[in-house]
């Protein structure tokens, strides 16, 4: 019988390549945006979102063409999906618009918050996606996941807690806003919440859409990229139309800004690779490592904040909630199954050793497990 070989790159298993790449990309995403902003060039974030969508659509099209056997075959597939069934294709407008809003909110929130605070707060996308999955897809959450969501919210609240002695978590206005939170921090928090909601809604909508379509993930990515570019261009003209007409789409661009576009476009492709090659446990490690790395870069690289006890505690809660939400139910199920098997084996051993029946306590425990 032949051995099964795990996919690898230069001898390294693909699950580790994808995990390391996604961890670095996620950590670098907010850092590169901050890094480009510190250069002082007056670039337009709305145009970065536009070029990111164009690049993602282009790379996805190349992957479709590679699977189809050539560029002409890839063009035929995309043309067929867009024009022979336009009603189905237009369904991609909804997530495209949501992702455009999400990306613009991410840029705004990073202008208001430190990279570390923004990254931890953005983990609320787990909460919004879970709630919307229950409402839109009819999914049910077990008690472990509900408790995890509570831990996540508590963790974010601790991170966003008002700082004493004039310390700040915001890069924006330090005027007092809501509930003692600085105005800049409040605006940044609102932007992250908007990004979490649009990300969650788009993810759930796309999951529902993919269940009723024959298109591959890369074919759907081309559609999302095309519509996303159209949406991003409309947003850019609506928000920065006068400046674009006067100085062009690429005003203020530099090597650092190009790095932002490349890094953002790479993120979507890496997420697909991680979903294919890595399991929930490895994805949780990736999230935890990216949070830690972002905090280190924010504190020591950018020197934009100093972590205190509340931040460390809140970040720990967020990381714990990420692990427990994704792998907690599997752990509980395995533990219950292991306990059940152990009880049944003990009962069988009792019979094998000459007992006419297993002890009453074992029988009661086994029956209780069966009724769960």
N, C-alpha and C positions, 0 to 999 in steps of 0.2 A: 504494500500500500504506500503510495507516494506521500511525502511530507508536504504540508502546507507552509508556504513561505510568506512571511509578513512583509507588506510593502515597506520599502526602505529607500533612503536617499544617501548615497555614498556610505552605505553600510549602517546608517543610523535609522531605526524604525521611524516610519512616517508619523506615528502618533506623537513621538517626542519632538520631531521637527516642527509639526504643526503647533504643538503646545508651546514650545519655546518661541516660535515666530509670533503667535498671537499674544503671548505675554509681553514680549518686547514692543509689539505694535501698539497694544492698548496702553502701556505705560508711556510710550513715546508720543502718543497722539496729543494729549493735553500739553506735554512738555514742548513739543515742536510748535504748537500754536502759540504758546507763551514766548518761546524762543524767537519766532518770527515777529511777534508784536513788539518785542524789545528792541528790534533793529531800528524802529522808528519810521519805517516806510508806511505811507498812508494807503495801504491796499484796502480793497473792499471784500469783506468776508462773504458777501452774497455771490460774488463771482467765483470765489473758491469753491463754494457749493456747486455752482454750475459746472466748472471744469472737472470736479470730482465725479459728477454724474456722467459726463461725457467719457471720461477715462474708464469708469466701471462698465459702461455699455460697450465700449470698444473692446476691452479685454474679454468680456463675456461673449461678445460676437466671435472673437478669435477662437474661443473654446468651443462654441457651437460649430464653427466651420471645421475645426479639427475633428470633432466627432462625426460631422456629416461627410467629410472627405474632401473638402475644398471650400474656397470662399464663395464660389457661385452656388454651391449646394446650401451653404449657410444662409446666403441671401434669399434663396428660394424658400427656406423654412421660415425665416422671419417675415418675408412678404406674405406668405400664406397665412400665418397667424395674425398678422395685422389687418389684412384686407379681405380675406375670405371669411373671417369670423370677427368682424369689428366689435360686436357687442361683448364678446368674451375678452378681447384685447383691452377694451375701454375699462374693464374692471380693475386694471392695473393703475388707473388714474388715482384711485383713493390712496393706496399705500405710497404712491409716488409723491403726492401732495404732502402726506404726513411725514415722510422721510425728509422732504425739503424743509418743512417747518422745524422738525427735530434738529437738523444740522445747523440751521440758523440760530436756534435757541442755544445750542451747545457753544457756539462762538460768543454769543452774548453773555452766557453764564460764566464763561472763562474770563471775560473782561471784568466781571463783577466779583468773582470768587477766586481764592487760591486754587491751584491745581489739585492739591490734596483734598480740600473740602469738597470741591466739585466732583471729584472721582468717587468719594465715599457716598455723597448724596445721590449720585446718579445710579447707585445700586437699587434705588427705589423702583427702577424699571422692572425688577423682579416682582414687586408688589403690584404694580399696575397691570403687568402682563397676566399675573395669576388671577386677579379680580376680573379682568376682562375675559379671560378664558372661561371662567365660571359663568359670566353673564352671556357671552356670545356663543360659546361652543358647548355649554351645558356640562362642562367638566366638574368633577367633585374633588375637593381637597381634603386629605385626611388630617387628623388633629396635629400631626407632626408639622405639616406644612403651614397650618394656621398659626401655630406657636412660632414657627420660623419667621413668618411675616410680621408678627408682633415684635420679635427681637430686632428685625430689620428696621422697623419704624422707630423703635426706641433708640437704636444706634444712631440713626440719622438725626433724631432730636438732640442727642447728646453732642454730636458734631456741630450742629447749628446753634447750640446754646450760647446766649450772649456772654461775651468775655468781660471779665472785670478789669479794672485799672487801665482802661483805655486801650486794651489790646483789641485787635480786629481780625476777623476772618474774611474781610472784604477788601477788594482792590478798588472799589468804587467809592461812592459817597459815604462818609462816616456819620452823616446826620442820623438821628434816631428815627427809626421807621415804625414797625409794628411789634408790639409786645417786647419792647426794649432792644430789638434787633436793628442793627444799622440799616439805613435805607439801601445802600448798595448790596449788602448781604441779602436783604429781603427780596430785592429785584432779581438777584442771582438765583436765589432759592426758587422763586416763582418760575424763572426760565428753565431751571432743571426739572421742576415738576411738569412743566409743559412738554419738555423733551421726553420725560419718562412716559407721560400719557400717550403722546403721539407714537413713540417707539413701541409701547405695548399694544396699542390699537392696531398699528400697521403690522406687527408680528402676528397677532391673532387673526386679523383679516387675511393676511397672506397665507397663513396655515389653512384657513378655511377655503381659500381660493385654490391652493395646490391640491386639495383633496378632490376637487371637481374639475381637474384639467389634465390633459395629456402632455402638456409642455414640460420639458425638463427644467431643472432649477436654473440652468444657464440661459435657456431660451426665455424664461420668465424674467431673468435679470436684465436681458437686453431690452425687453419691454419696459421694465421699471426704469432702466437707465434713460431710454428715449423720452418717456413721459416725465421722468424726474428732471431731465435737462430742460424740457419745455417749461415745467413749473418753476425751476430755479431761475431761468431767464426772465420769466414774468415777474418773479419776486424781486430780482435784481433791478429790473427797469422800474418797478413800482417804488422801490425804496431808494435806489441810487441812480435813477434815470438821468438826471441832469449832469452828474459827475461822469457817468459812463459816456454820455454824448460828447462831453467836453474833452475827456482825457483817455477814453477807451476802457475796455474790460480789464486789461492787464496793468493798469496804473499801479505804481508802487510795488510791482512784483520783483522778486529777487530769488536767489537760490533757496533761501529759507522758506519762502512762500511756496515754491515748487515742491519742496520737501513736504509741506503740509498737505498739498494736493495728492502727492504720491502715497503718503502714509494713510490718508483717509480712504483713498480708493482701495488700497491693499487690505484694509480691515475687513471689508465685506467678503473678499475672496478667501481670506484666512478663516473667517467664521465657518464658511462652507467646508473647508478642509478639516477643521477641528471636528465638526459634526460628523464627518465621514470616518475619521481615523481615531478619534479619542472618545472616551466614555465620560460619564458625568463627574466621576471623581477627579479625573485629570483636568476637566474644564473648571472645576471648583478651585483646584490648585492654581490654575492660570489666573482666575479672578483674584484670588487672595494675593498671589505674588505681584500682580499688576497694581493692586492697591498699595502694597508695601513699597514697591519701587517708586510709584508716583509720589507717595508721601516723602520718601527720601530725596527725590529730585526736587520737589517743591521746597523742602526745608533747607537742603544743603546746596542744591544746584541753582535754583532760582532765588533762594533766600527770601521768600515772600511770606513765610509764616513760621511760627515756632509751636510745635505740637505740645499741648498740655495734657493733663490727666483726663479731662473730659473727652478730648479728641481721641486719645489712645483707647479709652474705654468704648467710645462709640464706634470706632473703626473695628475693634475686636468683636463687638456685637454684630456689625454688618458682615464681617467675614464668617463668623459662626453661623449666622442666619443663612448665608449663601451655601455653606456646606450642608447644614441640616435640611434646608429646603430641597436640595437636589439629591442627596444620598441618604438622608434620614429615613424616609419611608422604606427604602431598600434594606437598610440595616435592621429596622424593626421587623420587617417581614422575614428576613433571614434568621434573626434571633428567635422569632416565634416558631418558625419551621424547625429550627434546630432543637428547641425545647420540646416540641411535640414529638419529634423523632426519638429524642432521648427518653421521654416518658414511655413511649410505646415499646422501645427496646427493653427498658427495665421491666415492663409488664410481661413481655415475652420471656425474658430470662427467669422471671419468677415462676412461670408455668413450666419452663424447661427444667427447673431445679426440683420439680415434684409438687409444687403448689397447685391445688385444684383451681385456683383463680388468683389473679393479681391482687395486691393489697388494695383496700378500699380507697385510700388516699390517692393512689395512682390512677385508679379508674375514674374517680371524680375529677382529677386534674385533666385527664384525657378528654372526658366528656365536655368539660368547660371549654377546652381548646376548640372542639368541634363546633360548638355553638357560636364561636366568635365570627 
